[in-house]
């Protein structure tokens, strides 16, 4: 299965996200990640959609279906282009006497922002590409993740 990063510029209107997501669910396509936000033009939003496409036919079908939606302005598959991607991660981890040194060592390795320190936990914020996010999460698992939230991937062409 091949991972593809699609960027769709859409009109910033009520219900557009629901129509896009229902298009995927109606056809049984799974969205691995979805991030949506306004562009420099407040009437336009950018959707970064990461999908698993088993073959080019499925990817072409997704593209065609997205382009049929009235509120979709453009759709690009940026997977094979030169692009930069990032995810934002907020994690509450155990930060007691046993784990402080290990968290501090990971901080030196990953340079995340550590805030909201309490006696038994701390919240950290990290921004990086998907591989670094996964690597940090793997290292944090040994410490003890209490709570985790993350954005989907966002991307921009170079």
Buried (B, 14 or more C-beta within 10 A) or exposed (E): EEEBBBBBBBEBEEEBBEBBBEBBEEEEBEBBBBBBEEEEEEEBBBBBBBBBBEEEEBBEBBBEBBEEBEBBEEBBBBBEEEBEBBBBBBBBBBBBEEBBEBBEEBBEEBEBEBEEEEEEBBBBEBBBBBEBBEBBBEBBEEBBEBEEEBBBBBBEEE
